[in-house]
Amino acid sequence: MGTYAVYLDPIAERRLLRIAGETGRKIEDLIASAAEEGALGYFRHRSDDPGRPPQRREVA
């Protein structure tokens, strides 16, 4: 698993601080969740998603 540094504009940071306070989650967890959801959305309708195991082909 990689570690990444990201820039947050002040508005996004205030929003994340509020969400973190209300939910009891860490900001890092919220950022990781957002990145994962973005990647999942990108590959949702594609067959070449590197996060999915390759499909088995039936051999007759």
All heavy atoms as TSV, in Angstrom:
chain	resi	resn	atom	element	x	y	z
A	1	MET	N	N	0.847	-1.160	0.000
A	1	MET	CA	C	0.000	0.000	0.000
A	1	MET	C	C	0.895	1.227	0.000
A	1	MET	O	O	1.867	1.304	0.745
A	1	MET	CB	C	-0.891	-0.030	1.243
A	1	MET	CG	C	-1.757	1.172	1.362
A	1	MET	SD	S	-3.061	1.201	2.613
A	1	MET	CE	C	-2.594	0.078	3.861
A	2	GLY	N	N	0.577	2.184	-0.846
A	2	GLY	CA	C	1.381	3.391	-0.963
A	2	GLY	C	C	0.933	4.474	0.001
A	2	GLY	O	O	-0.178	4.450	0.526
A	3	THR	N	N	1.810	5.421	0.214
A	3	THR	CA	C	1.504	6.600	1.012
A	3	THR	C	C	1.630	7.806	0.104
A	3	THR	O	O	2.635	7.954	-0.597
A	3	THR	CB	C	2.481	6.728	2.193
A	3	THR	OG1	O	2.401	5.552	2.976
A	3	THR	CG2	C	2.153	7.921	3.050
A	4	TYR	N	N	0.626	8.668	0.114
A	4	TYR	CA	C	0.600	9.810	-0.784
A	4	TYR	C	C	0.326	11.083	0.012
A	4	TYR	O	O	-0.433	11.071	0.967
A	4	TYR	CB	C	-0.486	9.631	-1.853
A	4	TYR	CG	C	-0.290	8.384	-2.659
A	4	TYR	CD1	C	-0.879	7.183	-2.280
A	4	TYR	CD2	C	0.521	8.391	-3.785
A	4	TYR	CE1	C	-0.683	6.027	-3.003
A	4	TYR	CE2	C	0.725	7.235	-4.519
A	4	TYR	CZ	C	0.119	6.060	-4.122
A	4	TYR	OH	O	0.329	4.912	-4.844
A	5	ALA	N	N	0.925	12.163	-0.417
A	5	ALA	CA	C	0.645	13.477	0.150
A	5	ALA	C	C	-0.272	14.202	-0.825
A	5	ALA	O	O	-0.023	14.200	-2.030
A	5	ALA	CB	C	1.940	14.262	0.345
A	6	VAL	N	N	-1.334	14.772	-0.327
A	6	VAL	CA	C	-2.277	15.483	-1.192
A	6	VAL	C	C	-2.481	16.901	-0.667
A	6	VAL	O	O	-2.408	17.150	0.531
A	6	VAL	CB	C	-3.641	14.765	-1.291
A	6	VAL	CG1	C	-3.493	13.408	-1.933
A	6	VAL	CG2	C	-4.299	14.644	0.064
A	7	TYR	N	N	-2.722	17.821	-1.584
A	7	TYR	CA	C	-3.035	19.192	-1.228
A	7	TYR	C	C	-4.538	19.298	-1.056
A	7	TYR	O	O	-5.309	18.832	-1.904
A	7	TYR	CB	C	-2.570	20.153	-2.325
A	7	TYR	CG	C	-3.108	21.545	-2.129
A	7	TYR	CD1	C	-2.510	22.410	-1.216
A	7	TYR	CD2	C	-4.224	21.981	-2.811
A	7	TYR	CE1	C	-3.015	23.674	-1.004
A	7	TYR	CE2	C	-4.735	23.249	-2.610
A	7	TYR	CZ	C	-4.126	24.094	-1.699
A	7	TYR	OH	O	-4.638	25.343	-1.486
A	8	LEU	N	N	-4.969	19.897	0.028
A	8	LEU	CA	C	-6.384	20.179	0.243
A	8	LEU	C	C	-6.577	21.686	0.244
A	8	LEU	O	O	-5.873	22.398	0.964
A	8	LEU	CB	C	-6.859	19.633	1.593
A	8	LEU	CG	C	-6.849	18.135	1.771
A	8	LEU	CD1	C	-7.237	17.781	3.203
A	8	LEU	CD2	C	-7.805	17.474	0.796
A	9	ASP	N	N	-7.518	22.157	-0.548
A	9	ASP	CA	C	-7.792	23.583	-0.476
A	9	ASP	C	C	-8.487	23.856	0.865
A	9	ASP	O	O	-9.007	22.937	1.502
A	9	ASP	CB	C	-8.610	24.063	-1.675
A	9	ASP	CG	C	-10.000	23.461	-1.724
A	9	ASP	OD1	O	-10.794	23.731	-0.803
A	9	ASP	OD2	O	-10.293	22.740	-2.686
A	10	PRO	N	N	-8.471	25.097	1.328
A	10	PRO	CA	C	-9.002	25.402	2.654
A	10	PRO	C	C	-10.472	25.003	2.857
A	10	PRO	O	O	-10.856	24.571	3.945
A	10	PRO	CB	C	-8.840	26.920	2.768
A	10	PRO	CG	C	-7.737	27.258	1.818
A	10	PRO	CD	C	-7.856	26.262	0.696
A	11	ILE	N	N	-11.274	25.114	1.820
A	11	ILE	CA	C	-12.690	24.753	1.950
A	11	ILE	C	C	-12.843	23.251	2.146
A	11	ILE	O	O	-13.585	22.792	3.016
A	11	ILE	CB	C	-13.492	25.248	0.724
A	11	ILE	CG1	C	-13.489	26.775	0.699
A	11	ILE	CG2	C	-14.910	24.708	0.739
A	11	ILE	CD1	C	-14.021	27.371	-0.583
A	12	ALA	N	N	-12.129	22.463	1.349
A	12	ALA	CA	C	-12.189	21.002	1.491
A	12	ALA	C	C	-11.686	20.586	2.866
A	12	ALA	O	O	-12.253	19.690	3.504
A	12	ALA	CB	C	-11.377	20.327	0.395
A	13	GLU	N	N	-10.634	21.242	3.335
A	13	GLU	CA	C	-10.101	20.908	4.650
A	13	GLU	C	C	-11.115	21.200	5.752
A	13	GLU	O	O	-11.301	20.381	6.662
A	13	GLU	CB	C	-8.810	21.679	4.909
A	13	GLU	CG	C	-8.147	21.289	6.211
A	13	GLU	CD	C	-6.836	22.012	6.434
A	13	GLU	OE1	O	-6.638	23.116	5.858
A	13	GLU	OE2	O	-6.022	21.474	7.176
A	14	ARG	N	N	-11.789	22.340	5.677
A	14	ARG	CA	C	-12.819	22.650	6.681
A	14	ARG	C	C	-13.951	21.634	6.645
A	14	ARG	O	O	-14.463	21.211	7.686
A	14	ARG	CB	C	-13.364	24.068	6.462
A	14	ARG	CG	C	-12.397	25.151	6.889
A	14	ARG	CD	C	-13.071	26.512	7.022
A	14	ARG	NE	N	-13.735	26.964	5.809
A	14	ARG	CZ	C	-13.183	27.754	4.879
A	14	ARG	NH1	N	-11.942	28.180	5.039
A	14	ARG	NH2	N	-13.864	28.128	3.830
A	15	ARG	N	N	-14.342	21.239	5.446
A	15	ARG	CA	C	-15.399	20.227	5.329
A	15	ARG	C	C	-14.975	18.908	5.952
A	15	ARG	O	O	-15.735	18.274	6.678
A	15	ARG	CB	C	-15.769	20.033	3.863
A	15	ARG	CG	C	-16.535	21.187	3.277
A	15	ARG	CD	C	-16.774	21.001	1.803
A	15	ARG	NE	N	-17.615	22.063	1.277
A	15	ARG	CZ	C	-17.582	22.473	0.023
A	15	ARG	NH1	N	-16.757	21.903	-0.838
A	15	ARG	NH2	N	-18.375	23.442	-0.381
A	16	LEU	N	N	-13.751	18.493	5.633
A	16	LEU	CA	C	-13.258	17.225	6.184
A	16	LEU	C	C	-13.119	17.287	7.699
A	16	LEU	O	O	-13.410	16.312	8.396
A	16	LEU	CB	C	-11.938	16.833	5.527
A	16	LEU	CG	C	-12.068	16.329	4.091
A	16	LEU	CD1	C	-10.694	16.245	3.440
A	16	LEU	CD2	C	-12.753	14.974	4.056
A	17	LEU	N	N	-12.672	18.424	8.223
A	17	LEU	CA	C	-12.579	18.574	9.676
A	17	LEU	C	C	-13.954	18.443	10.329
A	17	LEU	O	O	-14.101	17.803	11.373
A	17	LEU	CB	C	-11.950	19.918	10.033
A	17	LEU	CG	C	-10.440	20.022	9.833
A	17	LEU	CD1	C	-9.975	21.470	9.933
A	17	LEU	CD2	C	-9.716	19.142	10.844
A	18	ARG	N	N	-14.967	19.020	9.704
A	18	ARG	CA	C	-16.329	18.928	10.239
A	18	ARG	C	C	-16.826	17.486	10.188
A	18	ARG	O	O	-17.373	16.962	11.152
A	18	ARG	CB	C	-17.256	19.836	9.440
A	18	ARG	CG	C	-18.737	19.706	9.755
A	18	ARG	CD	C	-19.168	20.342	11.078
A	18	ARG	NE	N	-18.875	21.735	11.150
A	18	ARG	CZ	C	-19.712	22.712	10.783
A	18	ARG	NH1	N	-20.900	22.430	10.311
A	18	ARG	NH2	N	-19.345	23.973	10.892
A	19	ILE	N	N	-16.626	16.826	9.048
A	19	ILE	CA	C	-17.054	15.426	8.911
A	19	ILE	C	C	-16.334	14.550	9.922
A	19	ILE	O	O	-16.950	13.707	10.577
A	19	ILE	CB	C	-16.804	14.915	7.476
A	19	ILE	CG1	C	-17.684	15.667	6.482
A	19	ILE	CG2	C	-17.063	13.414	7.387
A	19	ILE	CD1	C	-17.277	15.458	5.034
A	20	ALA	N	N	-15.026	14.758	10.061
A	20	ALA	CA	C	-14.244	13.965	11.009
A	20	ALA	C	C	-14.768	14.160	12.427
A	20	ALA	O	O	-14.916	13.189	13.182
A	20	ALA	CB	C	-12.766	14.346	10.930
A	21	GLY	N	N	-15.064	15.390	12.783
A	21	GLY	CA	C	-15.583	15.666	14.116
A	21	GLY	C	C	-16.941	15.034	14.363
A	21	GLY	O	O	-17.215	14.513	15.447
A	22	GLU	N	N	-17.801	15.075	13.358
A	22	GLU	CA	C	-19.151	14.531	13.512
A	22	GLU	C	C	-19.188	13.012	13.477
A	22	GLU	O	O	-20.051	12.398	14.091
A	22	GLU	CB	C	-20.072	15.099	12.430
A	22	GLU	CG	C	-20.367	16.571	12.611
A	22	GLU	CD	C	-21.302	17.116	11.551
A	22	GLU	OE1	O	-21.829	16.345	10.729
A	22	GLU	OE2	O	-21.497	18.354	11.531
A	23	THR	N	N	-18.270	12.401	12.733
A	23	THR	CA	C	-18.313	10.938	12.577
A	23	THR	C	C	-17.303	10.209	13.440
A	23	THR	O	O	-17.372	8.986	13.569
A	23	THR	CB	C	-18.058	10.547	11.103
A	23	THR	OG1	O	-16.741	10.960	10.731
A	23	THR	CG2	C	-19.102	11.163	10.178
A	24	GLY	N	N	-16.325	10.939	13.988
A	24	GLY	CA	C	-15.296	10.289	14.786
A	24	GLY	C	C	-14.233	9.582	13.953
A	24	GLY	O	O	-13.448	8.805	14.481
A	25	ARG	N	N	-14.207	9.844	12.661
A	25	ARG	CA	C	-13.201	9.241	11.782
A	25	ARG	C	C	-12.032	10.187	11.615
A	25	ARG	O	O	-12.155	11.395	11.789
A	25	ARG	CB	C	-13.826	8.934	10.417
A	25	ARG	CG	C	-14.904	7.883	10.478
A	25	ARG	CD	C	-15.606	7.714	9.155
A	25	ARG	NE	N	-14.717	7.146	8.150
A	25	ARG	CZ	C	-15.058	7.005	6.876
A	25	ARG	NH1	N	-16.250	7.389	6.458
A	25	ARG	NH2	N	-14.212	6.484	6.014
A	26	LYS	N	N	-10.878	9.653	11.257
A	26	LYS	CA	C	-9.704	10.461	10.980
A	26	LYS	C	C	-9.819	11.045	9.578
A	26	LYS	O	O	-10.381	10.420	8.672
A	26	LYS	CB	C	-8.435	9.617	11.066
A	26	LYS	CG	C	-8.131	9.113	12.446
A	26	LYS	CD	C	-6.844	8.307	12.419
A	26	LYS	CE	C	-6.500	7.810	13.803
A	26	LYS	NZ	N	-5.250	7.027	13.778
A	27	ILE	N	N	-9.246	12.238	9.388
A	27	ILE	CA	C	-9.252	12.862	8.067
A	27	ILE	C	C	-8.552	11.966	7.054
A	27	ILE	O	O	-8.994	11.836	5.910
A	27	ILE	CB	C	-8.603	14.254	8.114
A	27	ILE	CG1	C	-9.506	15.212	8.887
A	27	ILE	CG2	C	-8.334	14.788	6.724
A	27	ILE	CD1	C	-8.955	16.604	9.019
A	28	GLU	N	N	-7.461	11.323	7.455
A	28	GLU	CA	C	-6.742	10.426	6.545
A	28	GLU	C	C	-7.644	9.305	6.052
A	28	GLU	O	O	-7.575	8.899	4.890
A	28	GLU	CB	C	-5.513	9.838	7.246
A	28	GLU	CG	C	-4.450	10.858	7.589
A	28	GLU	CD	C	-4.679	11.575	8.924
A	28	GLU	OE1	O	-5.707	11.356	9.577
A	28	GLU	OE2	O	-3.804	12.365	9.294
A	29	ASP	N	N	-8.503	8.793	6.926
A	29	ASP	CA	C	-9.440	7.739	6.550
A	29	ASP	C	C	-10.464	8.259	5.552
A	29	ASP	O	O	-10.801	7.577	4.580
A	29	ASP	CB	C	-10.125	7.189	7.800
A	29	ASP	CG	C	-11.104	6.073	7.506
A	29	ASP	OD1	O	-10.785	5.209	6.668
A	29	ASP	OD2	O	-12.192	6.061	8.115
A	30	LEU	N	N	-10.946	9.467	5.780
A	30	LEU	CA	C	-11.915	10.066	4.851
A	30	LEU	C	C	-11.288	10.288	3.475
A	30	LEU	O	O	-11.924	10.027	2.447
A	30	LEU	CB	C	-12.433	11.390	5.410
A	30	LEU	CG	C	-13.221	11.298	6.709
A	30	LEU	CD1	C	-13.464	12.689	7.274
A	30	LEU	CD2	C	-14.526	10.555	6.506
A	31	ILE	N	N	-10.042	10.758	3.450
A	31	ILE	CA	C	-9.354	10.987	2.173
A	31	ILE	C	C	-9.129	9.668	1.448
A	31	ILE	O	O	-9.351	9.564	0.232
A	31	ILE	CB	C	-8.028	11.736	2.404
A	31	ILE	CG1	C	-8.308	13.145	2.918
A	31	ILE	CG2	C	-7.191	11.778	1.134
A	31	ILE	CD1	C	-7.079	13.865	3.436
A	32	ALA	N	N	-8.708	8.635	2.173
A	32	ALA	CA	C	-8.489	7.325	1.557
A	32	ALA	C	C	-9.792	6.774	0.991
A	32	ALA	O	O	-9.818	6.235	-0.114
A	32	ALA	CB	C	-7.894	6.349	2.567
A	33	SER	N	N	-10.885	6.932	1.727
A	33	SER	CA	C	-12.187	6.453	1.250
A	33	SER	C	C	-12.597	7.169	-0.027
A	33	SER	O	O	-13.103	6.550	-0.971
A	33	SER	CB	C	-13.259	6.652	2.320
A	33	SER	OG	O	-13.014	5.827	3.421
A	34	ALA	N	N	-12.369	8.474	-0.068
A	34	ALA	CA	C	-12.723	9.254	-1.262
A	34	ALA	C	C	-11.905	8.805	-2.472
A	34	ALA	O	O	-12.436	8.675	-3.586
A	34	ALA	CB	C	-12.515	10.741	-1.001
A	35	ALA	N	N	-10.615	8.548	-2.260
A	35	ALA	CA	C	-9.764	8.092	-3.365
A	35	ALA	C	C	-10.207	6.720	-3.855
A	35	ALA	O	O	-10.265	6.463	-5.067
A	35	ALA	CB	C	-8.298	8.056	-2.917
A	36	GLU	N	N	-10.525	5.823	-2.926
A	36	GLU	CA	C	-10.973	4.481	-3.305
A	36	GLU	C	C	-12.290	4.539	-4.076
A	36	GLU	O	O	-12.471	3.833	-5.076
A	36	GLU	CB	C	-11.125	3.614	-2.061
A	36	GLU	CG	C	-9.792	3.282	-1.409
A	36	GLU	CD	C	-9.936	2.710	-0.008
A	36	GLU	OE1	O	-11.068	2.395	0.419
A	36	GLU	OE2	O	-8.903	2.586	0.667
A	37	GLU	N	N	-13.217	5.379	-3.627
A	37	GLU	CA	C	-14.496	5.513	-4.329
A	37	GLU	C	C	-14.302	6.092	-5.724
A	37	GLU	O	O	-14.973	5.683	-6.673
A	37	GLU	CB	C	-15.443	6.383	-3.512
A	37	GLU	CG	C	-15.943	5.706	-2.257
A	37	GLU	CD	C	-16.766	6.629	-1.375
A	37	GLU	OE1	O	-17.253	7.661	-1.883
A	37	GLU	OE2	O	-16.920	6.313	-0.190
A	38	GLY	N	N	-13.386	7.054	-5.853
A	38	GLY	CA	C	-13.093	7.627	-7.166
A	38	GLY	C	C	-12.527	6.599	-8.128
A	38	GLY	O	O	-12.920	6.524	-9.297
A	39	ALA	N	N	-11.602	5.780	-7.640
A	39	ALA	CA	C	-11.005	4.734	-8.485
A	39	ALA	C	C	-12.043	3.679	-8.856
A	39	ALA	O	O	-12.088	3.216	-9.998
A	39	ALA	CB	C	-9.821	4.088	-7.769
A	40	LEU	N	N	-12.868	3.303	-7.903
A	40	LEU	CA	C	-13.918	2.326	-8.179
A	40	LEU	C	C	-14.882	2.862	-9.236
A	40	LEU	O	O	-15.252	2.148	-10.179
A	40	LEU	CB	C	-14.676	1.986	-6.899
A	40	LEU	CG	C	-15.827	0.999	-7.040
A	40	LEU	CD1	C	-15.338	-0.354	-7.536
A	40	LEU	CD2	C	-16.541	0.847	-5.709
A	41	GLY	N	N	-15.262	4.116	-9.107
A	41	GLY	CA	C	-16.160	4.725	-10.088
A	41	GLY	C	C	-15.553	4.766	-11.483
A	41	GLY	O	O	-16.235	4.554	-12.476
A	42	TYR	N	N	-14.260	5.020	-11.556
A	42	TYR	CA	C	-13.579	5.078	-12.853
A	42	TYR	C	C	-13.634	3.729	-13.561
A	42	TYR	O	O	-13.851	3.646	-14.769
A	42	TYR	CB	C	-12.131	5.516	-12.648
A	42	TYR	CG	C	-11.359	5.646	-13.933
A	42	TYR	CD1	C	-11.456	6.804	-14.703
A	42	TYR	CD2	C	-10.532	4.627	-14.379
A	42	TYR	CE1	C	-10.742	6.929	-15.885
A	42	TYR	CE2	C	-9.823	4.750	-15.561
A	42	TYR	CZ	C	-9.929	5.898	-16.311
A	42	TYR	OH	O	-9.230	6.022	-17.484
A	43	PHE	N	N	-13.438	2.652	-12.817
A	43	PHE	CA	C	-13.377	1.320	-13.423
A	43	PHE	C	C	-14.709	0.571	-13.376
A	43	PHE	O	O	-14.777	-0.573	-13.812
A	43	PHE	CB	C	-12.305	0.465	-12.723
A	43	PHE	CG	C	-10.904	0.822	-13.145
A	43	PHE	CD1	C	-10.098	1.586	-12.331
A	43	PHE	CD2	C	-10.404	0.399	-14.366
A	43	PHE	CE1	C	-8.810	1.917	-12.716
A	43	PHE	CE2	C	-9.126	0.729	-14.762
A	43	PHE	CZ	C	-8.321	1.492	-13.941
A	44	ARG	N	N	-15.750	1.197	-12.853
A	44	ARG	CA	C	-17.026	0.506	-12.651
A	44	ARG	C	C	-17.523	-0.229	-13.895
A	44	ARG	O	O	-18.001	-1.346	-13.813
A	44	ARG	CB	C	-18.078	1.484	-12.152
A	44	ARG	CG	C	-19.442	0.828	-11.938
A	44	ARG	CD	C	-20.353	1.656	-11.093
A	44	ARG	NE	N	-19.952	1.476	-9.691
A	44	ARG	CZ	C	-19.631	2.449	-8.863
A	44	ARG	NH1	N	-19.666	3.693	-9.281
A	44	ARG	NH2	N	-19.287	2.197	-7.630
A	45	HIS	N	N	-17.420	0.387	-15.048
A	45	HIS	CA	C	-17.979	-0.210	-16.268
A	45	HIS	C	C	-16.890	-0.676	-17.232
A	45	HIS	O	O	-17.131	-0.796	-18.433
A	45	HIS	CB	C	-18.902	0.790	-16.953
A	45	HIS	CG	C	-20.034	1.213	-16.074
A	45	HIS	ND1	N	-21.050	0.371	-15.713
A	45	HIS	CD2	C	-20.284	2.379	-15.444
A	45	HIS	CE1	C	-21.890	1.002	-14.923
A	45	HIS	NE2	N	-21.442	2.221	-14.740
A	46	ARG	N	N	-15.728	-0.956	-16.683
A	46	ARG	CA	C	-14.625	-1.409	-17.536
A	46	ARG	C	C	-14.257	-2.839	-17.177
A	46	ARG	O	O	-14.378	-3.262	-16.044
A	46	ARG	CB	C	-13.421	-0.493	-17.344
A	46	ARG	CG	C	-13.681	0.923	-17.855
A	46	ARG	CD	C	-12.513	1.829	-17.618
A	46	ARG	NE	N	-11.281	1.290	-18.177
A	46	ARG	CZ	C	-10.229	2.024	-18.474
A	46	ARG	NH1	N	-10.253	3.320	-18.287
A	46	ARG	NH2	N	-9.134	1.465	-18.949
A	47	SER	N	N	-13.782	-3.566	-18.158
A	47	SER	CA	C	-13.394	-4.956	-17.925
A	47	SER	C	C	-11.928	-5.090	-17.527
A	47	SER	O	O	-11.501	-6.177	-17.133
A	47	SER	CB	C	-13.659	-5.790	-19.181
A	47	SER	OG	O	-12.880	-5.317	-20.261
A	48	ASP	N	N	-11.166	-4.003	-17.599
A	48	ASP	CA	C	-9.731	-4.082	-17.297
A	48	ASP	C	C	-9.384	-3.523	-15.914
A	48	ASP	O	O	-8.286	-3.044	-15.682
A	48	ASP	CB	C	-8.920	-3.368	-18.371
A	48	ASP	CG	C	-9.231	-1.878	-18.456
A	48	ASP	OD1	O	-10.313	-1.460	-17.981
A	48	ASP	OD2	O	-8.405	-1.131	-19.003
A	49	ASP	N	N	-10.312	-3.629	-14.980
A	49	ASP	CA	C	-10.098	-3.135	-13.617
A	49	ASP	C	C	-9.001	-3.958	-12.944
A	49	ASP	O	O	-9.150	-5.155	-12.736
A	49	ASP	CB	C	-11.401	-3.246	-12.825
A	49	ASP	CG	C	-11.297	-2.713	-11.408
A	49	ASP	OD1	O	-10.177	-2.431	-10.941
A	49	ASP	OD2	O	-12.353	-2.590	-10.763
A	50	PRO	N	N	-7.866	-3.332	-12.593
A	50	PRO	CA	C	-6.782	-4.079	-11.961
A	50	PRO	C	C	-7.118	-4.530	-10.542
A	50	PRO	O	O	-6.396	-5.336	-9.960
A	50	PRO	CB	C	-5.609	-3.092	-11.962
A	50	PRO	CG	C	-6.256	-1.753	-12.026
A	50	PRO	CD	C	-7.524	-1.935	-12.803
A	51	GLY	N	N	-8.220	-4.058	-9.992
A	51	GLY	CA	C	-8.627	-4.455	-8.650
A	51	GLY	C	C	-9.492	-5.695	-8.617
A	51	GLY	O	O	-9.800	-6.218	-7.550
A	52	ARG	N	N	-9.888	-6.174	-9.772
A	52	ARG	CA	C	-10.715	-7.384	-9.844
A	52	ARG	C	C	-9.882	-8.551	-10.325
A	52	ARG	O	O	-9.040	-8.404	-11.204
A	52	ARG	CB	C	-11.879	-7.183	-10.820
A	52	ARG	CG	C	-12.906	-6.231	-10.316
A	52	ARG	CD	C	-14.107	-6.243	-11.227
A	52	ARG	NE	N	-15.045	-5.212	-10.811
A	52	ARG	CZ	C	-15.822	-4.545	-11.620
A	52	ARG	NH1	N	-15.796	-4.803	-12.912
A	52	ARG	NH2	N	-16.643	-3.640	-11.149
A	53	PRO	N	N	-10.149	-9.728	-9.767
A	53	PRO	CA	C	-9.426	-10.899	-10.271
A	53	PRO	C	C	-9.858	-11.198	-11.702
A	53	PRO	O	O	-10.991	-10.909	-12.089
A	53	PRO	CB	C	-9.846	-12.023	-9.318
A	53	PRO	CG	C	-11.088	-11.550	-8.656
A	53	PRO	CD	C	-11.063	-10.053	-8.701
A	54	PRO	N	N	-8.976	-11.767	-12.498
A	54	PRO	CA	C	-9.353	-12.092	-13.876
A	54	PRO	C	C	-10.476	-13.128	-13.885
A	54	PRO	O	O	-10.535	-14.000	-13.033
A	54	PRO	CB	C	-8.074	-12.664	-14.492
A	54	PRO	CG	C	-7.157	-12.920	-13.365
A	54	PRO	CD	C	-7.621	-12.141	-12.178
A	55	GLN	N	N	-11.373	-12.983	-14.847
A	55	GLN	CA	C	-12.472	-13.916	-14.960
A	55	GLN	C	C	-11.978	-15.223	-15.532
A	55	GLN	O	O	-11.143	-15.258	-16.430
A	55	GLN	CB	C	-13.579	-13.347	-15.832
A	55	GLN	CG	C	-14.257	-12.157	-15.215
A	55	GLN	CD	C	-15.415	-11.679	-16.086
A	55	GLN	OE1	O	-15.659	-12.209	-17.167
A	55	GLN	NE2	N	-16.132	-10.696	-15.613
A	56	ARG	N	N	-12.520	-16.299	-14.985
A	56	ARG	CA	C	-12.162	-17.624	-15.511
A	56	ARG	C	C	-12.931	-17.900	-16.778
A	56	ARG	O	O	-14.100	-17.555	-16.899
A	56	ARG	CB	C	-12.494	-18.701	-14.483
A	56	ARG	CG	C	-11.606	-18.633	-13.278
A	56	ARG	CD	C	-11.886	-19.798	-12.391
A	56	ARG	NE	N	-10.866	-19.868	-11.357
A	56	ARG	CZ	C	-10.833	-20.802	-10.443
A	56	ARG	NH1	N	-11.751	-21.744	-10.423
A	56	ARG	NH2	N	-9.879	-20.810	-9.548
A	57	ARG	N	N	-12.278	-18.527	-17.701
A	57	ARG	CA	C	-12.930	-18.888	-18.956
A	57	ARG	C	C	-13.239	-20.363	-18.900
A	57	ARG	O	O	-12.414	-21.185	-18.499
A	57	ARG	CB	C	-12.008	-18.575	-20.132
A	57	ARG	CG	C	-11.682	-17.071	-20.203
A	57	ARG	CD	C	-10.728	-16.780	-21.298
A	57	ARG	NE	N	-11.440	-16.888	-22.572
A	57	ARG	CZ	C	-10.843	-16.819	-23.748
A	57	ARG	NH1	N	-9.554	-16.636	-23.814
A	57	ARG	NH2	N	-11.538	-16.921	-24.858
A	58	GLU	N	N	-14.435	-20.692	-19.276
A	58	GLU	CA	C	-14.868	-22.089	-19.313
A	58	GLU	C	C	-14.209	-22.763	-20.504
A	58	GLU	O	O	-14.176	-22.237	-21.600
A	58	GLU	CB	C	-16.388	-22.180	-19.438
A	58	GLU	CG	C	-17.127	-21.669	-18.216
A	58	GLU	CD	C	-16.922	-22.556	-17.005
A	58	GLU	OE1	O	-16.799	-23.780	-17.172
A	58	GLU	OE2	O	-16.878	-22.013	-15.887
A	59	VAL	N	N	-13.664	-23.918	-20.270
A	59	VAL	CA	C	-13.056	-24.705	-21.335
A	59	VAL	C	C	-13.944	-25.913	-21.588
A	59	VAL	O	O	-14.258	-26.655	-20.674
A	59	VAL	CB	C	-11.622	-25.168	-20.957
A	59	VAL	CG1	C	-11.028	-26.013	-22.042
A	59	VAL	CG2	C	-10.752	-23.954	-20.632
A	60	ALA	N	N	-14.357	-26.049	-22.841
A	60	ALA	CA	C	-15.268	-27.156	-23.169
A	60	ALA	C	C	-14.523	-28.398	-23.582
A	60	ALA	O	O	-13.428	-28.408	-24.000
A	60	ALA	CB	C	-16.212	-26.732	-24.291
